[in-house]
Amino acid sequence: MTSALETRVRRTVSGAIDVIAGFNRRRLPEPDRPHPFLTGLHEPMRQELTIEDLQVTGAIPKALNGRYLRIGPNPIAANPRAYHWFVGDGMIHGVALEDGQAKWYRNRWVRSAQVGRQLHVAPAPGPRHSTFDTVNTAIGVIGGETLALVEAGSTPVRVGEELETIAYTDFHGTLKGAFTAHPHCDPLTGETHAVTYQAPDPGRVWHVVVTPDGRVRREEPIKVGDGPSIHDCAITSRYVLVLDLPVTFSMKSLIGGHPFPYLWNRDHRARVGLLPREGRGEDIVWCDVDPCYVFHVANAFDAEDGRVILDAVAHETMFDGDLRGPSSPTSALERWTIDPVGRTVERAVLDPSPQEFPRIDERRFGRPHRYVYALMLPERQDPAFLGASAIAKHDVQTGARQVHDFGAGRCPGEFSFVPRRDGTEEDAGWLIGLVVDRAADTTALEILEAQDFAGPPLASIHIPHRIPPGFHGCWVAR
């Protein structure tokens, strides 16, 4: 890790840049049209609610005892001049299920310093590793605790049973640097793997491993250039996959007042790194790939011939001129075959339809899988990025695709797969996610039977207001 002197120097320089950026942010021009991530489908909620005994259509499987949680940006006082979808104040939404009933819905802001000031409450205690402590991207269980996550800076946030912010955490003092929004738990070892980065150190990223008891045992630095934005990673039995792709840190954008200073960089070499899981940073094998950007992987695994297979959604470009949020000419579900001997990557399109947020049965992480579930995107590029009405189930063995369409004007978000405890088949379980009804301005938590994917929902849990689209969700069993 960095020395104490190096850390102090970076913090001093960073503080000066923050002052200049803040000055320029106030001087940005007023937008000439409504901001797509502050209006319409994305208009933020204005208050925290608790709603009990929700109306249910259909029957909730009684095996589902726990909470469905979803987090995303919900700015409490956004500046339309500079707002970027990725930096909005974090808000957690949750629905508690118990014995076939929907007990409650809650939404709560993550108590960052800014949220504390706006709500006139004390911000959450706990260690921060960055002055930017907004946490808004993913939520899950690590080391037995429910944690809200973000990349590139802030430490994770411990979240209570009723969605209250408990504290920021550095895993009992063992995390020295940044964390990520997309760690992956190896189902065979119980360890959680992550690839992390932070803007003040554009020359390095880290492979971080958290033990099952919630302590960091490894933070291995890996040399890179240009400060790449690495949103996700993947693991196999042998490797951690590092996606070093052409979205990189832009000092010009930061100084200009833009809060998410990452842009498409045509001069950055696109490559995938294969790091032995216990190897040193210098042991990584870099394999060139055609330029593209990957937010989210479905899974990766080792092939019998020594190559590595990665299934992911790849975008042609990303953040290429638009400073308000993601914009992509095309995206597709792809399979990459990575050869560590020839140091090559072959890209094959599994489904060319625009899509995002690929998920699998997470019991298959790092091992061969058959099914990938994904959110469909509008066929024509939408300034608000989301807005299609369907999700898809891909059979990557046969190439077949099933579609569940929720109907015109009903917009789903990411759906999570929840396995049956006694189910051994890969798709034995349910898919759970939020769907917004744009006309009624309401939301439903929908539960689908994974083995009857195109059939009607088993249950629809009605929430009497619109929940703005967020990023990632999870099921936390009781």
C-alpha positions as CSV (number, residue, x, y, z in Angstrom):
1,M,0.0,0.0,0.0
2,T,1.0,3.7,-0.1
3,S,3.3,5.2,2.4
4,A,2.0,7.8,5.0
5,L,3.9,10.6,3.2
6,E,2.5,9.7,-0.2
7,T,-1.0,9.6,1.3
8,R,-0.6,13.1,2.8
9,V,0.7,14.6,-0.4
10,R,-2.1,13.1,-2.4
11,R,-4.7,14.4,0.1
12,T,-3.2,17.9,-0.1
13,V,-3.3,17.9,-3.9
14,S,-6.7,16.4,-3.9
15,G,-8.0,19.1,-1.6
16,A,-6.8,21.8,-3.8
17,I,-8.3,20.2,-6.9
18,D,-11.7,19.8,-5.0
19,V,-11.7,23.6,-4.4
20,I,-11.1,24.4,-8.1
21,A,-13.7,21.8,-9.2
22,G,-16.3,23.1,-6.8
23,F,-15.8,26.7,-8.2
24,N,-16.1,25.5,-11.8
25,R,-19.1,23.3,-10.9
26,R,-21.0,26.5,-9.9
27,R,-20.1,28.1,-13.2
28,L,-21.4,25.3,-15.5
29,P,-24.2,26.4,-17.8
30,E,-27.9,25.7,-17.1
31,P,-29.1,22.7,-19.0
32,D,-31.2,23.5,-22.1
33,R,-33.6,20.6,-21.5
34,P,-34.8,18.5,-18.5
35,H,-32.1,16.3,-17.1
36,P,-33.0,12.7,-18.0
37,F,-31.8,11.3,-14.7
38,L,-33.7,13.8,-12.6
39,T,-37.1,13.8,-14.3
40,G,-39.7,11.3,-15.5
41,L,-38.8,7.7,-14.6
42,H,-35.8,8.9,-12.6
43,E,-37.4,11.7,-10.6
44,P,-36.1,11.3,-7.1
45,M,-38.2,10.5,-4.1
46,R,-38.5,13.3,-1.6
47,Q,-39.1,11.5,1.7
48,E,-38.5,8.3,3.6
49,L,-41.6,6.1,4.1
50,T,-42.7,3.0,6.0
51,I,-45.7,1.2,4.6
52,E,-47.0,-2.0,6.3
53,D,-49.1,-4.9,5.2
54,L,-48.7,-4.4,1.5
55,Q,-51.3,-5.6,-1.0
56,V,-50.4,-8.8,-2.8
57,T,-51.7,-10.3,-6.0
58,G,-51.0,-14.0,-6.3
59,A,-49.2,-16.1,-3.6
60,I,-45.7,-15.3,-2.2
61,P,-43.7,-18.6,-1.9
62,K,-43.6,-19.3,1.9
63,A,-40.0,-20.3,1.6
64,L,-39.1,-16.7,0.9
65,N,-38.6,-15.4,4.4
66,G,-36.3,-12.3,4.5
67,R,-35.9,-9.0,2.7
68,Y,-35.5,-7.9,-0.9
69,L,-33.2,-4.9,-0.9
70,R,-32.3,-2.6,-3.7
71,I,-30.1,0.5,-3.7
72,G,-29.5,3.3,-6.1
73,P,-29.0,7.1,-6.5
74,N,-31.7,9.4,-5.1
75,P,-30.2,12.9,-4.9
76,I,-31.5,14.9,-2.0
77,A,-30.5,18.2,-3.5
78,A,-29.2,17.7,-7.0
79,N,-27.6,20.4,-9.1
80,P,-28.9,19.9,-12.7
81,R,-25.9,21.7,-14.1
82,A,-23.5,19.0,-12.9
83,Y,-25.5,16.0,-11.9
84,H,-24.4,12.6,-13.0
85,W,-26.6,9.5,-12.4
86,F,-23.7,7.6,-10.7
87,V,-23.1,10.2,-7.9
88,G,-26.6,10.7,-6.5
89,D,-27.1,10.2,-2.7
90,G,-27.7,6.5,-2.0
91,M,-31.2,5.3,-1.1
92,I,-32.0,1.8,0.0
93,H,-35.5,0.3,-0.7
94,G,-36.6,-2.9,1.0
95,V,-39.6,-5.2,1.2
96,A,-39.8,-7.7,4.0
97,L,-41.5,-11.1,3.3
98,E,-42.6,-13.5,6.0
99,D,-44.8,-16.6,5.8
100,G,-46.4,-15.6,2.6
101,Q,-47.0,-12.0,3.6
102,A,-45.5,-8.7,2.6
103,K,-44.9,-7.2,6.0
104,W,-43.4,-3.8,5.1
105,Y,-41.8,-1.5,2.5
106,R,-39.2,1.0,3.6
107,N,-36.9,3.4,1.9
108,R,-34.0,5.1,3.7
109,W,-31.1,7.4,2.6
110,V,-27.6,6.2,3.4
111,R,-26.5,8.7,6.1
112,S,-23.4,10.2,4.3
113,A,-22.0,13.5,5.3
114,Q,-24.1,15.3,2.7
115,V,-27.3,13.5,3.6
116,G,-26.7,14.3,7.2
117,R,-26.4,18.0,6.4
118,Q,-29.6,18.0,4.3
119,L,-31.7,16.1,6.8
120,H,-30.2,17.9,9.8
121,V,-29.1,14.7,11.4
122,A,-25.8,13.3,12.4
123,P,-24.0,11.4,9.6
124,A,-23.2,7.8,10.2
125,P,-20.1,7.1,12.2
126,G,-17.2,5.0,11.1
127,P,-14.0,5.3,9.0
128,R,-14.0,7.0,5.5
129,H,-11.1,6.6,3.1
130,S,-12.4,9.4,0.9
131,T,-14.0,12.8,1.3
132,F,-16.7,11.6,-1.1
133,D,-18.6,9.2,1.1
134,T,-21.8,8.7,-1.0
135,V,-22.6,4.9,-1.2
136,N,-25.2,4.1,-3.8
137,T,-24.4,1.2,-6.1
138,A,-24.9,-2.3,-4.6
139,I,-26.0,-4.1,-1.5
140,G,-25.2,-7.6,-0.2
141,V,-24.0,-9.7,2.6
142,I,-20.2,-10.0,3.4
143,G,-18.9,-11.6,6.6
144,G,-22.4,-12.0,7.9
145,E,-23.3,-8.3,7.6
146,T,-25.5,-6.5,5.2
147,L,-23.3,-3.9,3.4
148,A,-24.1,-1.1,1.0
149,L,-21.3,-0.7,-1.5
150,V,-19.7,1.7,-4.0
151,E,-16.5,1.8,-6.0
152,A,-13.5,4.1,-6.2
153,G,-13.5,5.6,-2.8
154,S,-15.8,5.2,0.2
155,T,-15.7,2.4,2.6
156,P,-18.8,0.1,2.7
157,V,-21.8,0.9,5.0
158,R,-23.3,-1.5,7.5
159,V,-27.1,-1.6,7.1
160,G,-29.6,-2.7,9.8
161,E,-32.7,-4.8,9.7
162,E,-35.0,-1.9,9.0
163,L,-32.6,-0.2,6.5
164,E,-31.1,2.2,9.0
165,T,-27.4,3.2,8.4
166,I,-25.4,1.7,11.2
167,A,-21.8,2.8,10.4
168,Y,-19.2,2.9,7.7
169,T,-16.8,0.0,8.0
170,D,-13.3,-0.9,7.0
171,F,-13.7,-4.6,7.9
172,H,-12.5,-4.3,11.5
173,G,-9.6,-2.0,10.5
174,T,-8.2,-4.5,7.8
175,L,-9.2,-2.6,4.6
176,K,-6.5,0.0,3.9
177,G,-7.7,1.3,0.5
178,A,-10.9,1.5,-1.5
179,F,-13.5,-1.2,-2.1
180,T,-15.8,-2.0,-4.9
181,A,-19.5,-2.3,-5.8
182,H,-19.1,-5.7,-7.3
183,P,-17.3,-8.2,-5.1
184,H,-17.8,-11.9,-5.8
185,C,-18.1,-14.6,-3.2
186,D,-16.5,-18.0,-4.1
187,P,-19.2,-20.5,-3.1
188,L,-16.6,-23.2,-2.4
189,T,-14.3,-21.1,0.0
190,G,-16.7,-18.5,1.3
191,E,-14.1,-15.8,0.5
192,T,-15.1,-12.6,-1.3
193,H,-12.9,-11.3,-4.1
194,A,-12.9,-7.8,-5.5
195,V,-10.9,-5.6,-7.9
196,T,-10.7,-2.0,-6.5
197,Y,-9.4,1.3,-7.7
198,Q,-9.4,4.9,-6.5
199,A,-9.0,8.2,-8.5
200,P,-6.1,9.6,-6.5
201,D,-3.9,6.7,-7.6
202,P,-4.3,6.2,-11.4
203,G,-1.3,3.9,-11.6
204,R,-2.7,1.0,-9.6
205,V,-5.7,-1.2,-8.9
206,W,-5.9,-3.9,-6.2
207,H,-7.1,-7.5,-5.8
208,V,-8.8,-7.6,-2.4
209,V,-9.9,-10.7,-0.6
210,V,-12.2,-10.7,2.4
211,T,-12.4,-13.8,4.6
212,P,-15.8,-15.4,5.6
213,D,-15.5,-13.7,9.0
214,G,-15.3,-10.3,7.3
215,R,-11.6,-9.4,7.4
216,V,-9.4,-8.4,4.6
217,R,-6.5,-10.8,4.2
218,R,-5.1,-9.6,0.9
219,E,-4.7,-6.2,-0.9
220,E,-2.4,-7.0,-3.9
221,P,-1.5,-4.0,-6.1
222,I,-1.5,-4.3,-9.9
223,K,0.1,-1.7,-12.1
224,V,-2.1,0.0,-14.7
225,G,-2.1,3.3,-16.6
226,D,-4.5,6.2,-17.0
227,G,-6.7,5.3,-14.0
228,P,-9.2,2.9,-15.5
229,S,-12.7,2.6,-14.2
230,I,-13.1,-1.1,-13.3
231,H,-16.7,-1.5,-12.3
232,D,-16.8,-5.3,-12.1
233,C,-14.5,-8.3,-12.1
234,A,-14.8,-12.1,-12.2
235,I,-13.2,-15.2,-10.7
236,T,-12.4,-18.7,-11.8
237,S,-10.8,-21.6,-9.9
238,R,-7.4,-20.3,-11.0
239,Y,-7.7,-16.6,-11.8
240,V,-9.1,-13.2,-10.9
241,L,-10.1,-11.3,-14.1
242,V,-9.2,-7.6,-14.3
243,L,-11.0,-5.7,-17.0
244,D,-8.7,-2.8,-18.0
245,L,-10.9,-1.1,-20.6
246,P,-11.0,2.4,-22.3
247,V,-13.0,4.4,-19.7
248,T,-10.4,6.2,-17.7
249,F,-9.9,9.1,-15.3
250,S,-10.1,12.6,-16.8
251,M,-8.4,15.3,-14.8
252,K,-9.8,17.9,-17.3
253,S,-13.3,16.7,-16.6
254,L,-12.7,16.8,-12.8
255,I,-11.3,20.3,-12.7
256,G,-14.1,21.4,-15.1
257,G,-16.6,20.6,-12.3
258,H,-18.0,17.3,-13.4
259,P,-18.5,15.0,-10.4
260,F,-17.9,11.7,-12.3
261,P,-14.6,12.3,-14.1
262,Y,-14.4,9.2,-16.2
263,L,-14.6,9.3,-20.0
264,W,-14.1,7.1,-23.1
265,N,-10.3,7.1,-23.9
266,R,-9.5,6.1,-27.4
267,D,-5.8,6.0,-26.6
268,H,-6.1,3.5,-23.7
269,R,-5.1,-0.1,-24.5
270,A,-8.1,-2.5,-23.9
271,R,-7.0,-5.7,-22.2
272,V,-8.1,-8.4,-19.8
273,G,-5.7,-9.4,-17.0
274,L,-5.6,-13.0,-15.6
275,L,-4.2,-12.8,-12.1
276,P,-3.4,-16.0,-10.3
277,R,-5.7,-15.9,-7.3
278,E,-2.7,-15.9,-4.9
279,G,-0.2,-14.4,-7.3
280,R,1.7,-11.1,-7.1
281,G,0.7,-8.2,-9.2
282,E,3.7,-8.8,-11.6
283,D,2.3,-12.3,-12.3
284,I,-0.7,-11.0,-14.1
285,V,-1.1,-12.2,-17.8
286,W,-2.5,-9.3,-19.9
287,C,-4.5,-10.3,-23.0
288,D,-5.5,-7.6,-25.6
289,V,-9.2,-7.3,-26.5
290,D,-11.0,-5.1,-29.1
291,P,-12.0,-1.7,-27.4
292,C,-15.3,-1.9,-25.6
293,Y,-16.6,-1.3,-22.1
294,V,-18.1,-3.8,-19.6
295,F,-20.0,-2.7,-16.6
296,H,-21.2,-6.1,-15.5
297,V,-20.1,-9.7,-15.9
298,A,-22.4,-12.7,-15.6
299,N,-19.6,-15.3,-14.7
300,A,-16.3,-16.7,-15.7
301,F,-14.8,-20.2,-15.5
302,D,-11.8,-22.3,-16.5
303,A,-12.1,-24.4,-19.7
304,E,-10.6,-27.8,-19.8
305,D,-8.1,-26.7,-22.5
306,G,-6.6,-24.1,-20.1
307,R,-8.4,-21.1,-21.6
308,V,-10.8,-18.9,-19.6
309,I,-14.5,-18.3,-20.5
310,L,-16.1,-15.0,-19.6
311,D,-19.8,-14.1,-20.2
312,A,-20.5,-10.4,-19.9
313,V,-22.5,-7.5,-21.4
314,A,-20.2,-5.4,-23.6
315,H,-20.9,-1.9,-24.8
316,E,-19.4,-0.5,-28.0
317,T,-18.4,2.7,-26.1
318,M,-19.3,4.4,-22.9
319,F,-19.2,8.0,-21.6
320,D,-18.1,9.2,-25.0
321,G,-19.2,12.8,-24.7
322,D,-22.2,12.5,-22.5
323,L,-21.5,13.8,-18.9
324,R,-24.9,13.0,-17.3
325,G,-24.9,9.2,-17.3
326,P,-24.3,6.0,-19.3
327,S,-24.9,6.2,-23.1
328,S,-24.1,3.4,-25.4
329,P,-24.7,3.0,-29.2
330,T,-25.0,-0.8,-28.8
331,S,-24.6,-3.5,-26.1
332,A,-24.8,-7.2,-26.4
333,L,-24.4,-10.4,-24.3
334,E,-21.0,-11.8,-25.3
335,R,-18.8,-14.8,-24.6
336,W,-15.1,-14.0,-24.4
337,T,-12.6,-16.9,-24.8
338,I,-9.3,-15.8,-23.2
339,D,-6.1,-17.6,-24.1
340,P,-3.4,-17.1,-21.5
341,V,-0.8,-18.7,-23.7
342,G,-1.4,-16.7,-26.9
343,R,-2.6,-13.7,-24.8
344,T,-5.6,-13.2,-27.0
345,V,-9.4,-12.7,-26.5
346,E,-12.0,-14.0,-28.9
347,R,-15.3,-12.2,-28.7
348,A,-18.5,-14.0,-29.7
349,V,-22.0,-12.5,-29.5
350,L,-24.5,-14.7,-27.7
351,D,-27.4,-12.3,-28.0
352,P,-27.1,-9.0,-29.9
353,S,-30.2,-7.3,-28.3
354,P,-29.4,-4.3,-26.1
355,Q,-29.3,-5.4,-22.4
356,E,-27.6,-5.0,-19.1
357,F,-27.4,-6.2,-15.5
358,P,-26.6,-9.9,-16.2
359,R,-27.1,-12.2,-13.2
360,I,-26.7,-15.9,-12.6
361,D,-27.3,-18.4,-9.9
362,E,-24.5,-17.3,-7.7
363,R,-23.8,-20.8,-6.5
364,R,-22.1,-21.1,-9.9
365,F,-19.7,-18.2,-9.5
366,G,-16.3,-19.3,-10.9
367,R,-17.7,-22.6,-12.3
368,P,-19.5,-23.4,-15.5
369,H,-23.0,-22.1,-15.7
370,R,-26.0,-22.6,-18.1
371,Y,-28.4,-19.7,-17.4
372,V,-28.0,-15.9,-17.5
373,Y,-30.8,-13.5,-16.6
374,A,-30.6,-9.9,-18.0
375,L,-32.5,-6.7,-18.2
376,M,-33.5,-5.6,-21.7
377,L,-32.7,-2.0,-22.8
378,P,-34.6,0.1,-25.3
379,E,-33.8,-0.9,-28.9
380,R,-33.2,2.8,-29.7
381,Q,-30.8,4.7,-27.5
382,D,-32.8,6.4,-24.7
383,P,-31.3,9.4,-22.8
384,A,-32.5,7.8,-19.6
385,F,-30.7,4.6,-20.5
386,L,-33.5,2.3,-19.1
387,G,-37.2,2.0,-20.1
388,A,-37.7,-1.4,-21.9
389,S,-40.5,-3.7,-20.5
390,A,-38.8,-7.1,-20.5
391,I,-36.2,-9.3,-18.9
392,A,-34.5,-12.3,-20.6
393,K,-33.3,-15.7,-19.6
394,H,-30.4,-17.0,-21.8
395,D,-29.5,-20.7,-22.1
396,V,-25.8,-20.4,-23.0
397,Q,-25.6,-24.1,-23.7
398,T,-28.3,-24.2,-26.4
399,G,-28.5,-20.5,-27.4
400,A,-32.2,-20.3,-26.6
401,R,-33.7,-17.2,-25.1
402,Q,-36.9,-16.7,-23.2
403,V,-38.5,-13.3,-22.5
404,H,-40.7,-12.2,-19.8
405,D,-42.5,-9.0,-20.9
406,F,-44.2,-7.0,-18.1
407,G,-46.4,-5.1,-20.5
408,A,-46.4,-1.7,-22.2
409,G,-45.3,1.2,-19.9
410,R,-44.0,-1.2,-17.2
411,C,-40.3,-0.9,-16.7
412,P,-38.3,-3.5,-14.8
413,G,-35.0,-3.1,-13.1
414,E,-32.4,-5.8,-12.4
415,F,-33.8,-9.1,-11.2
416,S,-32.0,-11.3,-8.7
417,F,-32.0,-15.1,-8.7
418,V,-32.9,-16.7,-5.4
419,P,-32.3,-20.5,-5.3
420,R,-34.6,-22.9,-3.5
421,R,-32.7,-24.3,-0.5
422,D,-33.5,-27.9,-1.5
423,G,-33.1,-27.2,-5.2
424,T,-30.1,-28.7,-7.0
425,E,-30.9,-27.6,-10.5
426,E,-29.3,-24.4,-11.6
427,D,-32.6,-22.7,-12.3
428,A,-34.5,-24.1,-9.4
429,G,-35.6,-20.9,-7.7
430,W,-37.2,-17.6,-8.2
431,L,-36.4,-14.2,-9.8
432,I,-37.2,-11.1,-7.8
433,G,-37.1,-7.5,-8.9
434,L,-38.9,-4.1,-9.0
435,V,-41.1,-3.0,-11.9
436,V,-42.3,0.6,-12.3
437,D,-45.7,1.3,-13.9
438,R,-45.1,4.6,-15.6
439,A,-48.8,5.4,-16.2
440,A,-49.9,4.7,-12.6
441,D,-46.7,6.0,-11.1
442,T,-46.6,2.9,-8.9
443,T,-44.2,0.0,-8.4
444,A,-44.5,-3.7,-7.9
445,L,-42.1,-6.2,-6.5
446,E,-42.5,-9.1,-8.9
447,I,-41.7,-12.8,-8.1
448,L,-41.2,-15.1,-11.1
449,E,-40.8,-18.9,-11.1
450,A,-37.4,-19.3,-12.9
451,Q,-38.4,-22.6,-14.5
452,D,-41.6,-21.0,-15.9
453,F,-39.9,-17.8,-16.9
454,A,-42.3,-16.5,-19.5
455,G,-45.4,-17.4,-17.3
456,P,-47.3,-15.0,-15.1
457,P,-45.7,-13.8,-11.9
458,L,-46.2,-16.0,-8.8
459,A,-46.8,-12.8,-6.8
460,S,-46.9,-9.1,-7.3
461,I,-46.4,-7.0,-4.2
462,H,-47.9,-3.5,-4.7
463,I,-46.1,-0.4,-3.6
464,P,-48.2,2.8,-4.0
465,H,-45.6,5.0,-5.5
466,R,-42.8,5.0,-8.1
467,I,-39.4,3.8,-7.0
468,P,-36.9,5.5,-9.2
469,P,-34.7,3.0,-11.1
470,G,-31.6,2.1,-9.1
471,F,-28.7,-0.2,-9.7
472,H,-28.4,-3.5,-7.8
473,G,-30.5,-5.6,-5.5
474,C,-30.2,-8.8,-3.5
475,W,-32.2,-11.2,-1.4
476,V,-31.2,-11.5,2.2
477,A,-32.8,-14.6,3.8
478,R,-33.9,-14.4,7.4
